[in-house]
């Protein structure tokens, strides 16, 4: 009996047999019950409003009574984030601190939208924003992150886009203006030809004087 067990152990190690539990463990991949999607970076002009988009997907139907949304903020100089907004059935904006009166709920849980809007932004709002969603019993989720940059004026890319829009509009206007002028000239020429034809017909109808 002991010899049989000995040869079995030798056979296992000599053939490279692996523990099936370890093999299965390596193949298991963690899948989030809730997936949160955010824009990686957003830019806003000082004094304006900006929407921080956050949407999610869940394996469970969204419960309007128990589903919740949390938004945290970590400034450039801070080590830890701070809570700036919470939602469960109704929005709970903070009533003190830097973000008092600046955070507005812009989402719709029925549409799996957990977005917020920051009003009257200023450079103090520069930093990273974290969106967290829970939909019990589906509570395991990744955390969405958005970096906000508040600038004093529009960037070069925005100016280029504006110039392109204005330039495109001018081209369209010139095209329509050219078509309008061409149509007017065409009608004018046809009118002149019509007058000439009528004059010629009138002359032909006049009796010849001998």
PyMOL CGO cylinders between C-alpha atoms (Angstrom):
from pymol import cmd
from pymol.cgo import CYLINDER

trace = [
    CYLINDER, 0.00, 0.00, 0.00, 2.79, 2.40, 0.92, 0.3, 1, 1, 1, 1, 1, 1,
    CYLINDER, 2.79, 2.40, 0.92, 4.66, 1.49, -2.26, 0.3, 1, 1, 1, 1, 1, 1,
    CYLINDER, 4.66, 1.49, -2.26, 1.57, 2.27, -4.36, 0.3, 1, 1, 1, 1, 1, 1,
    CYLINDER, 1.57, 2.27, -4.36, 1.23, 5.76, -2.83, 0.3, 1, 1, 1, 1, 1, 1,
    CYLINDER, 1.23, 5.76, -2.83, 4.95, 6.36, -3.32, 0.3, 1, 1, 1, 1, 1, 1,
    CYLINDER, 4.95, 6.36, -3.32, 4.82, 5.47, -7.02, 0.3, 1, 1, 1, 1, 1, 1,
    CYLINDER, 4.82, 5.47, -7.02, 1.69, 7.60, -7.48, 0.3, 1, 1, 1, 1, 1, 1,
    CYLINDER, 1.69, 7.60, -7.48, 3.45, 10.65, -6.03, 0.3, 1, 1, 1, 1, 1, 1,
    CYLINDER, 3.45, 10.65, -6.03, 6.52, 10.01, -8.19, 0.3, 1, 1, 1, 1, 1, 1,
    CYLINDER, 6.52, 10.01, -8.19, 4.28, 9.72, -11.26, 0.3, 1, 1, 1, 1, 1, 1,
    CYLINDER, 4.28, 9.72, -11.26, 2.51, 13.02, -10.53, 0.3, 1, 1, 1, 1, 1, 1,
    CYLINDER, 2.51, 13.02, -10.53, 5.71, 15.05, -10.16, 0.3, 1, 1, 1, 1, 1, 1,
    CYLINDER, 5.71, 15.05, -10.16, 7.48, 13.33, -13.06, 0.3, 1, 1, 1, 1, 1, 1,
    CYLINDER, 7.48, 13.33, -13.06, 4.64, 14.02, -15.52, 0.3, 1, 1, 1, 1, 1, 1,
    CYLINDER, 4.64, 14.02, -15.52, 4.29, 17.68, -14.50, 0.3, 1, 1, 1, 1, 1, 1,
    CYLINDER, 4.29, 17.68, -14.50, 0.73, 17.25, -13.21, 0.3, 1, 1, 1, 1, 1, 1,
    CYLINDER, 0.73, 17.25, -13.21, -0.61, 20.51, -11.76, 0.3, 1, 1, 1, 1, 1, 1,
    CYLINDER, -0.61, 20.51, -11.76, -3.03, 21.04, -8.95, 0.3, 1, 1, 1, 1, 1, 1,
    CYLINDER, -3.03, 21.04, -8.95, -6.44, 21.55, -10.65, 0.3, 1, 1, 1, 1, 1, 1,
    CYLINDER, -6.44, 21.55, -10.65, -7.53, 24.00, -7.94, 0.3, 1, 1, 1, 1, 1, 1,
    CYLINDER, -7.53, 24.00, -7.94, -4.51, 26.22, -8.60, 0.3, 1, 1, 1, 1, 1, 1,
    CYLINDER, -4.51, 26.22, -8.60, -5.12, 26.07, -12.34, 0.3, 1, 1, 1, 1, 1, 1,
    CYLINDER, -5.12, 26.07, -12.34, -8.74, 27.04, -11.91, 0.3, 1, 1, 1, 1, 1, 1,
    CYLINDER, -8.74, 27.04, -11.91, -7.74, 29.84, -9.59, 0.3, 1, 1, 1, 1, 1, 1,
    CYLINDER, -7.74, 29.84, -9.59, -5.48, 31.35, -12.23, 0.3, 1, 1, 1, 1, 1, 1,
    CYLINDER, -5.48, 31.35, -12.23, -8.26, 31.38, -14.81, 0.3, 1, 1, 1, 1, 1, 1,
    CYLINDER, -8.26, 31.38, -14.81, -10.79, 33.18, -12.65, 0.3, 1, 1, 1, 1, 1, 1,
    CYLINDER, -10.79, 33.18, -12.65, -11.10, 36.87, -13.55, 0.3, 1, 1, 1, 1, 1, 1,
    CYLINDER, -11.10, 36.87, -13.55, -12.90, 39.40, -11.39, 0.3, 1, 1, 1, 1, 1, 1,
    CYLINDER, -12.90, 39.40, -11.39, -15.83, 41.05, -13.16, 0.3, 1, 1, 1, 1, 1, 1,
    CYLINDER, -15.83, 41.05, -13.16, -17.44, 44.19, -11.75, 0.3, 1, 1, 1, 1, 1, 1,
    CYLINDER, -17.44, 44.19, -11.75, -21.16, 44.01, -11.10, 0.3, 1, 1, 1, 1, 1, 1,
    CYLINDER, -21.16, 44.01, -11.10, -21.40, 47.73, -11.88, 0.3, 1, 1, 1, 1, 1, 1,
    CYLINDER, -21.40, 47.73, -11.88, -19.27, 49.46, -14.51, 0.3, 1, 1, 1, 1, 1, 1,
    CYLINDER, -19.27, 49.46, -14.51, -18.83, 53.22, -14.20, 0.3, 1, 1, 1, 1, 1, 1,
    CYLINDER, -18.83, 53.22, -14.20, -17.91, 55.37, -17.21, 0.3, 1, 1, 1, 1, 1, 1,
    CYLINDER, -17.91, 55.37, -17.21, -16.55, 58.93, -16.99, 0.3, 1, 1, 1, 1, 1, 1,
    CYLINDER, -16.55, 58.93, -16.99, -14.68, 61.40, -19.17, 0.3, 1, 1, 1, 1, 1, 1,
    CYLINDER, -14.68, 61.40, -19.17, -10.99, 61.24, -18.32, 0.3, 1, 1, 1, 1, 1, 1,
    CYLINDER, -10.99, 61.24, -18.32, -10.35, 65.01, -18.61, 0.3, 1, 1, 1, 1, 1, 1,
    CYLINDER, -10.35, 65.01, -18.61, -12.57, 68.08, -18.82, 0.3, 1, 1, 1, 1, 1, 1,
    CYLINDER, -12.57, 68.08, -18.82, -11.68, 71.74, -19.33, 0.3, 1, 1, 1, 1, 1, 1,
    CYLINDER, -11.68, 71.74, -19.33, -13.82, 74.69, -18.25, 0.3, 1, 1, 1, 1, 1, 1,
    CYLINDER, -13.82, 74.69, -18.25, -13.49, 78.46, -18.43, 0.3, 1, 1, 1, 1, 1, 1,
    CYLINDER, -13.49, 78.46, -18.43, -13.30, 80.32, -15.14, 0.3, 1, 1, 1, 1, 1, 1,
    CYLINDER, -13.30, 80.32, -15.14, -16.74, 81.52, -14.03, 0.3, 1, 1, 1, 1, 1, 1,
    CYLINDER, -16.74, 81.52, -14.03, -18.75, 79.15, -16.23, 0.3, 1, 1, 1, 1, 1, 1,
    CYLINDER, -18.75, 79.15, -16.23, -20.59, 75.89, -15.58, 0.3, 1, 1, 1, 1, 1, 1,
    CYLINDER, -20.59, 75.89, -15.58, -19.29, 72.45, -16.51, 0.3, 1, 1, 1, 1, 1, 1,
    CYLINDER, -19.29, 72.45, -16.51, -20.97, 69.05, -16.53, 0.3, 1, 1, 1, 1, 1, 1,
    CYLINDER, -20.97, 69.05, -16.53, -19.07, 66.07, -15.13, 0.3, 1, 1, 1, 1, 1, 1,
    CYLINDER, -19.07, 66.07, -15.13, -20.51, 63.11, -16.98, 0.3, 1, 1, 1, 1, 1, 1,
    CYLINDER, -20.51, 63.11, -16.98, -20.86, 59.77, -15.20, 0.3, 1, 1, 1, 1, 1, 1,
    CYLINDER, -20.86, 59.77, -15.20, -22.88, 56.85, -16.54, 0.3, 1, 1, 1, 1, 1, 1,
    CYLINDER, -22.88, 56.85, -16.54, -23.02, 53.24, -15.41, 0.3, 1, 1, 1, 1, 1, 1,
    CYLINDER, -23.02, 53.24, -15.41, -24.24, 49.76, -16.25, 0.3, 1, 1, 1, 1, 1, 1,
    CYLINDER, -24.24, 49.76, -16.25, -25.55, 47.25, -13.72, 0.3, 1, 1, 1, 1, 1, 1,
    CYLINDER, -25.55, 47.25, -13.72, -26.52, 43.59, -13.84, 0.3, 1, 1, 1, 1, 1, 1,
    CYLINDER, -26.52, 43.59, -13.84, -29.44, 44.37, -11.55, 0.3, 1, 1, 1, 1, 1, 1,
    CYLINDER, -29.44, 44.37, -11.55, -32.46, 46.57, -12.35, 0.3, 1, 1, 1, 1, 1, 1,
    CYLINDER, -32.46, 46.57, -12.35, -31.88, 50.07, -11.01, 0.3, 1, 1, 1, 1, 1, 1,
    CYLINDER, -31.88, 50.07, -11.01, -33.70, 50.55, -7.71, 0.3, 1, 1, 1, 1, 1, 1,
    CYLINDER, -33.70, 50.55, -7.71, -34.70, 54.20, -7.37, 0.3, 1, 1, 1, 1, 1, 1,
    CYLINDER, -34.70, 54.20, -7.37, -35.08, 53.73, -3.61, 0.3, 1, 1, 1, 1, 1, 1,
    CYLINDER, -35.08, 53.73, -3.61, -31.75, 52.08, -2.78, 0.3, 1, 1, 1, 1, 1, 1,
    CYLINDER, -31.75, 52.08, -2.78, -29.40, 53.04, -5.63, 0.3, 1, 1, 1, 1, 1, 1,
    CYLINDER, -29.40, 53.04, -5.63, -26.94, 55.75, -4.62, 0.3, 1, 1, 1, 1, 1, 1,
    CYLINDER, -26.94, 55.75, -4.62, -24.30, 58.01, -6.15, 0.3, 1, 1, 1, 1, 1, 1,
    CYLINDER, -24.30, 58.01, -6.15, -21.30, 59.56, -4.43, 0.3, 1, 1, 1, 1, 1, 1,
    CYLINDER, -21.30, 59.56, -4.43, -19.00, 62.24, -5.80, 0.3, 1, 1, 1, 1, 1, 1,
    CYLINDER, -19.00, 62.24, -5.80, -15.65, 62.97, -4.14, 0.3, 1, 1, 1, 1, 1, 1,
    CYLINDER, -15.65, 62.97, -4.14, -13.02, 65.57, -4.94, 0.3, 1, 1, 1, 1, 1, 1,
    CYLINDER, -13.02, 65.57, -4.94, -9.25, 65.58, -4.46, 0.3, 1, 1, 1, 1, 1, 1,
    CYLINDER, -9.25, 65.58, -4.46, -7.45, 68.83, -5.12, 0.3, 1, 1, 1, 1, 1, 1,
    CYLINDER, -7.45, 68.83, -5.12, -3.99, 69.02, -6.64, 0.3, 1, 1, 1, 1, 1, 1,
    CYLINDER, -3.99, 69.02, -6.64, -2.40, 69.63, -3.24, 0.3, 1, 1, 1, 1, 1, 1,
    CYLINDER, -2.40, 69.63, -3.24, -4.53, 67.26, -1.12, 0.3, 1, 1, 1, 1, 1, 1,
    CYLINDER, -4.53, 67.26, -1.12, -3.68, 63.66, -0.24, 0.3, 1, 1, 1, 1, 1, 1,
    CYLINDER, -3.68, 63.66, -0.24, -7.23, 62.47, 0.41, 0.3, 1, 1, 1, 1, 1, 1,
    CYLINDER, -7.23, 62.47, 0.41, -10.51, 63.10, -1.40, 0.3, 1, 1, 1, 1, 1, 1,
    CYLINDER, -10.51, 63.10, -1.40, -13.47, 64.82, 0.26, 0.3, 1, 1, 1, 1, 1, 1,
    CYLINDER, -13.47, 64.82, 0.26, -17.18, 64.17, -0.25, 0.3, 1, 1, 1, 1, 1, 1,
    CYLINDER, -17.18, 64.17, -0.25, -18.88, 66.94, -2.24, 0.3, 1, 1, 1, 1, 1, 1,
    CYLINDER, -18.88, 66.94, -2.24, -22.18, 65.31, -3.26, 0.3, 1, 1, 1, 1, 1, 1,
    CYLINDER, -22.18, 65.31, -3.26, -24.44, 62.37, -2.44, 0.3, 1, 1, 1, 1, 1, 1,
    CYLINDER, -24.44, 62.37, -2.44, -27.62, 61.12, -4.11, 0.3, 1, 1, 1, 1, 1, 1,
    CYLINDER, -27.62, 61.12, -4.11, -30.21, 58.57, -2.99, 0.3, 1, 1, 1, 1, 1, 1,
    CYLINDER, -30.21, 58.57, -2.99, -33.75, 59.23, -4.18, 0.3, 1, 1, 1, 1, 1, 1,
    CYLINDER, -33.75, 59.23, -4.18, -33.00, 62.95, -3.82, 0.3, 1, 1, 1, 1, 1, 1,
    CYLINDER, -33.00, 62.95, -3.82, -29.77, 64.97, -4.12, 0.3, 1, 1, 1, 1, 1, 1,
    CYLINDER, -29.77, 64.97, -4.12, -27.80, 65.84, -0.98, 0.3, 1, 1, 1, 1, 1, 1,
    CYLINDER, -27.80, 65.84, -0.98, -25.36, 68.65, -1.86, 0.3, 1, 1, 1, 1, 1, 1,
    CYLINDER, -25.36, 68.65, -1.86, -23.00, 69.79, 0.85, 0.3, 1, 1, 1, 1, 1, 1,
    CYLINDER, -23.00, 69.79, 0.85, -23.94, 72.91, 2.79, 0.3, 1, 1, 1, 1, 1, 1,
    CYLINDER, -23.94, 72.91, 2.79, -20.46, 74.10, 3.69, 0.3, 1, 1, 1, 1, 1, 1,
    CYLINDER, -20.46, 74.10, 3.69, -16.96, 74.35, 2.35, 0.3, 1, 1, 1, 1, 1, 1,
    CYLINDER, -16.96, 74.35, 2.35, -15.53, 75.07, -1.08, 0.3, 1, 1, 1, 1, 1, 1,
    CYLINDER, -15.53, 75.07, -1.08, -18.37, 73.51, -3.07, 0.3, 1, 1, 1, 1, 1, 1,
    CYLINDER, -18.37, 73.51, -3.07, -21.32, 74.96, -1.17, 0.3, 1, 1, 1, 1, 1, 1,
    CYLINDER, -21.32, 74.96, -1.17, -23.91, 76.12, -3.71, 0.3, 1, 1, 1, 1, 1, 1,
    CYLINDER, -23.91, 76.12, -3.71, -21.81, 74.99, -6.67, 0.3, 1, 1, 1, 1, 1, 1,
    CYLINDER, -21.81, 74.99, -6.67, -22.85, 71.34, -7.17, 0.3, 1, 1, 1, 1, 1, 1,
    CYLINDER, -22.85, 71.34, -7.17, -26.06, 70.51, -9.03, 0.3, 1, 1, 1, 1, 1, 1,
    CYLINDER, -26.06, 70.51, -9.03, -27.55, 67.09, -9.79, 0.3, 1, 1, 1, 1, 1, 1,
    CYLINDER, -27.55, 67.09, -9.79, -27.76, 66.55, -13.57, 0.3, 1, 1, 1, 1, 1, 1,
    CYLINDER, -27.76, 66.55, -13.57, -28.32, 62.80, -13.68, 0.3, 1, 1, 1, 1, 1, 1,
    CYLINDER, -28.32, 62.80, -13.68, -31.24, 60.44, -14.18, 0.3, 1, 1, 1, 1, 1, 1,
    CYLINDER, -31.24, 60.44, -14.18, -31.04, 57.10, -12.40, 0.3, 1, 1, 1, 1, 1, 1,
    CYLINDER, -31.04, 57.10, -12.40, -33.70, 55.62, -14.68, 0.3, 1, 1, 1, 1, 1, 1,
    CYLINDER, -33.70, 55.62, -14.68, -31.29, 56.18, -17.56, 0.3, 1, 1, 1, 1, 1, 1,
    CYLINDER, -31.29, 56.18, -17.56, -28.27, 55.10, -15.49, 0.3, 1, 1, 1, 1, 1, 1,
    CYLINDER, -28.27, 55.10, -15.49, -26.90, 58.63, -15.51, 0.3, 1, 1, 1, 1, 1, 1,
    CYLINDER, -26.90, 58.63, -15.51, -25.09, 59.85, -12.39, 0.3, 1, 1, 1, 1, 1, 1,
    CYLINDER, -25.09, 59.85, -12.39, -23.74, 63.15, -13.73, 0.3, 1, 1, 1, 1, 1, 1,
    CYLINDER, -23.74, 63.15, -13.73, -23.41, 66.43, -11.84, 0.3, 1, 1, 1, 1, 1, 1,
    CYLINDER, -23.41, 66.43, -11.84, -22.84, 70.04, -12.89, 0.3, 1, 1, 1, 1, 1, 1,
    CYLINDER, -22.84, 70.04, -12.89, -20.42, 72.45, -11.25, 0.3, 1, 1, 1, 1, 1, 1,
    CYLINDER, -20.42, 72.45, -11.25, -21.59, 76.06, -11.43, 0.3, 1, 1, 1, 1, 1, 1,
    CYLINDER, -21.59, 76.06, -11.43, -19.41, 79.16, -11.40, 0.3, 1, 1, 1, 1, 1, 1,
    CYLINDER, -19.41, 79.16, -11.40, -16.16, 77.20, -11.38, 0.3, 1, 1, 1, 1, 1, 1,
    CYLINDER, -16.16, 77.20, -11.38, -12.84, 78.76, -10.40, 0.3, 1, 1, 1, 1, 1, 1,
    CYLINDER, -12.84, 78.76, -10.40, -9.20, 77.58, -10.19, 0.3, 1, 1, 1, 1, 1, 1,
    CYLINDER, -9.20, 77.58, -10.19, -9.84, 76.15, -6.72, 0.3, 1, 1, 1, 1, 1, 1,
    CYLINDER, -9.84, 76.15, -6.72, -11.89, 73.43, -8.43, 0.3, 1, 1, 1, 1, 1, 1,
    CYLINDER, -11.89, 73.43, -8.43, -8.83, 72.07, -10.25, 0.3, 1, 1, 1, 1, 1, 1,
    CYLINDER, -8.83, 72.07, -10.25, -8.29, 68.44, -9.34, 0.3, 1, 1, 1, 1, 1, 1,
    CYLINDER, -8.29, 68.44, -9.34, -9.69, 64.93, -9.70, 0.3, 1, 1, 1, 1, 1, 1,
    CYLINDER, -9.69, 64.93, -9.70, -13.35, 64.00, -9.25, 0.3, 1, 1, 1, 1, 1, 1,
    CYLINDER, -13.35, 64.00, -9.25, -14.47, 60.48, -8.35, 0.3, 1, 1, 1, 1, 1, 1,
    CYLINDER, -14.47, 60.48, -8.35, -17.87, 59.02, -9.23, 0.3, 1, 1, 1, 1, 1, 1,
    CYLINDER, -17.87, 59.02, -9.23, -19.08, 55.98, -7.28, 0.3, 1, 1, 1, 1, 1, 1,
    CYLINDER, -19.08, 55.98, -7.28, -22.35, 54.12, -7.86, 0.3, 1, 1, 1, 1, 1, 1,
    CYLINDER, -22.35, 54.12, -7.86, -24.09, 51.44, -5.79, 0.3, 1, 1, 1, 1, 1, 1,
    CYLINDER, -24.09, 51.44, -5.79, -27.23, 49.54, -6.81, 0.3, 1, 1, 1, 1, 1, 1,
    CYLINDER, -27.23, 49.54, -6.81, -27.91, 46.94, -4.07, 0.3, 1, 1, 1, 1, 1, 1,
    CYLINDER, -27.91, 46.94, -4.07, -27.45, 44.05, -4.16, 0.3, 1, 1, 1, 1, 1, 1,
    CYLINDER, -27.45, 44.05, -4.16, -25.05, 45.09, -6.92, 0.3, 1, 1, 1, 1, 1, 1,
    CYLINDER, -25.05, 45.09, -6.92, -22.49, 47.10, -4.95, 0.3, 1, 1, 1, 1, 1, 1,
    CYLINDER, -22.49, 47.10, -4.95, -19.12, 46.09, -6.42, 0.3, 1, 1, 1, 1, 1, 1,
    CYLINDER, -19.12, 46.09, -6.42, -18.03, 48.71, -8.92, 0.3, 1, 1, 1, 1, 1, 1,
    CYLINDER, -18.03, 48.71, -8.92, -15.02, 50.52, -10.29, 0.3, 1, 1, 1, 1, 1, 1,
    CYLINDER, -15.02, 50.52, -10.29, -14.60, 54.21, -9.51, 0.3, 1, 1, 1, 1, 1, 1,
    CYLINDER, -14.60, 54.21, -9.51, -14.87, 56.70, -12.35, 0.3, 1, 1, 1, 1, 1, 1,
    CYLINDER, -14.87, 56.70, -12.35, -12.29, 59.50, -12.41, 0.3, 1, 1, 1, 1, 1, 1,
    CYLINDER, -12.29, 59.50, -12.41, -12.39, 62.88, -14.14, 0.3, 1, 1, 1, 1, 1, 1,
    CYLINDER, -12.39, 62.88, -14.14, -9.64, 65.50, -14.06, 0.3, 1, 1, 1, 1, 1, 1,
    CYLINDER, -9.64, 65.50, -14.06, -10.95, 69.07, -14.25, 0.3, 1, 1, 1, 1, 1, 1,
    CYLINDER, -10.95, 69.07, -14.25, -8.83, 71.98, -15.47, 0.3, 1, 1, 1, 1, 1, 1,
    CYLINDER, -8.83, 71.98, -15.47, -10.21, 75.49, -14.99, 0.3, 1, 1, 1, 1, 1, 1,
    CYLINDER, -10.21, 75.49, -14.99, -8.65, 78.03, -17.37, 0.3, 1, 1, 1, 1, 1, 1,
    CYLINDER, -8.65, 78.03, -17.37, -8.98, 81.80, -17.63, 0.3, 1, 1, 1, 1, 1, 1,
    CYLINDER, -8.98, 81.80, -17.63, -9.57, 81.82, -21.38, 0.3, 1, 1, 1, 1, 1, 1,
    CYLINDER, -9.57, 81.82, -21.38, -10.21, 79.46, -24.24, 0.3, 1, 1, 1, 1, 1, 1,
    CYLINDER, -10.21, 79.46, -24.24, -7.35, 77.24, -25.34, 0.3, 1, 1, 1, 1, 1, 1,
    CYLINDER, -7.35, 77.24, -25.34, -5.72, 77.19, -28.76, 0.3, 1, 1, 1, 1, 1, 1,
    CYLINDER, -5.72, 77.19, -28.76, -7.69, 74.10, -29.76, 0.3, 1, 1, 1, 1, 1, 1,
    CYLINDER, -7.69, 74.10, -29.76, -10.97, 75.83, -28.95, 0.3, 1, 1, 1, 1, 1, 1,
    CYLINDER, -10.97, 75.83, -28.95, -9.90, 78.94, -30.87, 0.3, 1, 1, 1, 1, 1, 1,
    CYLINDER, -9.90, 78.94, -30.87, -8.97, 76.77, -33.85, 0.3, 1, 1, 1, 1, 1, 1,
    CYLINDER, -8.97, 76.77, -33.85, -12.36, 75.09, -33.69, 0.3, 1, 1, 1, 1, 1, 1,
    CYLINDER, -12.36, 75.09, -33.69, -14.10, 78.47, -33.51, 0.3, 1, 1, 1, 1, 1, 1,
    CYLINDER, -14.10, 78.47, -33.51, -12.10, 79.77, -36.48, 0.3, 1, 1, 1, 1, 1, 1,
    CYLINDER, -12.10, 79.77, -36.48, -12.95, 76.64, -38.44, 0.3, 1, 1, 1, 1, 1, 1,
    CYLINDER, -12.95, 76.64, -38.44, -16.65, 77.07, -37.69, 0.3, 1, 1, 1, 1, 1, 1,
    CYLINDER, -16.65, 77.07, -37.69, -16.61, 80.75, -38.67, 0.3, 1, 1, 1, 1, 1, 1,
    CYLINDER, -16.61, 80.75, -38.67, -14.59, 80.01, -41.80, 0.3, 1, 1, 1, 1, 1, 1,
    CYLINDER, -14.59, 80.01, -41.80, -16.96, 77.23, -42.80, 0.3, 1, 1, 1, 1, 1, 1,
    CYLINDER, -16.96, 77.23, -42.80, -19.94, 79.52, -42.25, 0.3, 1, 1, 1, 1, 1, 1,
    CYLINDER, -19.94, 79.52, -42.25, -18.36, 82.21, -44.44, 0.3, 1, 1, 1, 1, 1, 1,
    CYLINDER, -18.36, 82.21, -44.44, -17.78, 79.69, -47.22, 0.3, 1, 1, 1, 1, 1, 1,
    CYLINDER, -17.78, 79.69, -47.22, -21.41, 78.57, -47.06, 0.3, 1, 1, 1, 1, 1, 1,
    CYLINDER, -21.41, 78.57, -47.06, -22.61, 82.19, -47.16, 0.3, 1, 1, 1, 1, 1, 1,
    CYLINDER, -22.61, 82.19, -47.16, -20.37, 82.96, -50.15, 0.3, 1, 1, 1, 1, 1, 1,
    CYLINDER, -20.37, 82.96, -50.15, -21.65, 79.89, -51.99, 0.3, 1, 1, 1, 1, 1, 1,
    CYLINDER, -21.65, 79.89, -51.99, -25.28, 80.89, -51.45, 0.3, 1, 1, 1, 1, 1, 1,
    CYLINDER, -25.28, 80.89, -51.45, -24.46, 84.49, -52.40, 0.3, 1, 1, 1, 1, 1, 1,
    CYLINDER, -24.46, 84.49, -52.40, -22.82, 83.29, -55.62, 0.3, 1, 1, 1, 1, 1, 1,
    CYLINDER, -22.82, 83.29, -55.62, -25.84, 81.15, -56.45, 0.3, 1, 1, 1, 1, 1, 1,
    CYLINDER, -25.84, 81.15, -56.45, -28.16, 84.11, -55.77, 0.3, 1, 1, 1, 1, 1, 1,
    CYLINDER, -28.16, 84.11, -55.77, -26.15, 86.46, -58.01, 0.3, 1, 1, 1, 1, 1, 1,
    CYLINDER, -26.15, 86.46, -58.01, -25.97, 83.85, -60.78, 0.3, 1, 1, 1, 1, 1, 1,
    CYLINDER, -25.97, 83.85, -60.78, -29.74, 83.32, -60.68, 0.3, 1, 1, 1, 1, 1, 1,
    CYLINDER, -29.74, 83.32, -60.68, -30.36, 87.09, -60.77, 0.3, 1, 1, 1, 1, 1, 1,
    CYLINDER, -30.36, 87.09, -60.77, -28.04, 87.52, -63.76, 0.3, 1, 1, 1, 1, 1, 1,
    CYLINDER, -28.04, 87.52, -63.76, -29.65, 84.58, -65.53, 0.3, 1, 1, 1, 1, 1, 1,
    CYLINDER, -29.65, 84.58, -65.53, -33.13, 86.04, -65.03, 0.3, 1, 1, 1, 1, 1, 1,
    CYLINDER, -33.13, 86.04, -65.03, -31.92, 89.48, -66.16, 0.3, 1, 1, 1, 1, 1, 1,
    CYLINDER, -31.92, 89.48, -66.16, -30.44, 88.09, -69.36, 0.3, 1, 1, 1, 1, 1, 1,
    CYLINDER, -30.44, 88.09, -69.36, -33.59, 86.13, -70.11, 0.3, 1, 1, 1, 1, 1, 1,
    CYLINDER, -33.59, 86.13, -70.11, -35.66, 89.27, -69.53, 0.3, 1, 1, 1, 1, 1, 1,
    CYLINDER, -35.66, 89.27, -69.53, -33.45, 91.30, -71.88, 0.3, 1, 1, 1, 1, 1, 1,
    CYLINDER, -33.45, 91.30, -71.88, -33.70, 88.60, -74.55, 0.3, 1, 1, 1, 1, 1, 1,
    CYLINDER, -33.70, 88.60, -74.55, -37.47, 88.52, -74.12, 0.3, 1, 1, 1, 1, 1, 1,
    CYLINDER, -37.47, 88.52, -74.12, -37.66, 92.31, -74.59, 0.3, 1, 1, 1, 1, 1, 1,
    CYLINDER, -37.66, 92.31, -74.59, -35.50, 92.13, -77.70, 0.3, 1, 1, 1, 1, 1, 1,
    CYLINDER, -35.50, 92.13, -77.70, -37.69, 89.38, -79.15, 0.3, 1, 1, 1, 1, 1, 1,
    CYLINDER, -37.69, 89.38, -79.15, -40.84, 91.40, -78.51, 0.3, 1, 1, 1, 1, 1, 1,
    CYLINDER, -40.84, 91.40, -78.51, -39.32, 94.50, -80.14, 0.3, 1, 1, 1, 1, 1, 1,
    CYLINDER, -39.32, 94.50, -80.14, -38.31, 92.43, -83.15, 0.3, 1, 1, 1, 1, 1, 1,
    CYLINDER, -38.31, 92.43, -83.15, -41.79, 90.93, -83.40, 0.3, 1, 1, 1, 1, 1, 1,
    CYLINDER, -41.79, 90.93, -83.40, -43.34, 94.40, -83.18, 0.3, 1, 1, 1, 1, 1, 1,
    CYLINDER, -43.34, 94.40, -83.18, -41.11, 95.68, -85.97, 0.3, 1, 1, 1, 1, 1, 1,
    CYLINDER, -41.11, 95.68, -85.97, -41.98, 92.74, -88.16, 0.3, 1, 1, 1, 1, 1, 1,
    CYLINDER, -41.98, 92.74, -88.16, -45.69, 93.40, -87.70, 0.3, 1, 1, 1, 1, 1, 1,
    CYLINDER, -45.69, 93.40, -87.70, -45.41, 97.05, -88.80, 0.3, 1, 1, 1, 1, 1, 1,
    CYLINDER, -45.41, 97.05, -88.80, -46.56, 97.67, -92.44, 0.3, 1, 1, 1, 1, 1, 1,
    CYLINDER, -46.56, 97.67, -92.44, -43.86, 98.43, -94.94, 0.3, 1, 1, 1, 1, 1, 1,
    CYLINDER, -43.86, 98.43, -94.94, -43.94, 101.98, -96.29, 0.3, 1, 1, 1, 1, 1, 1,
    CYLINDER, -43.94, 101.98, -96.29, -43.17, 102.27, -100.04, 0.3, 1, 1, 1, 1, 1, 1,
]
cmd.load_cgo(trace, "trace")
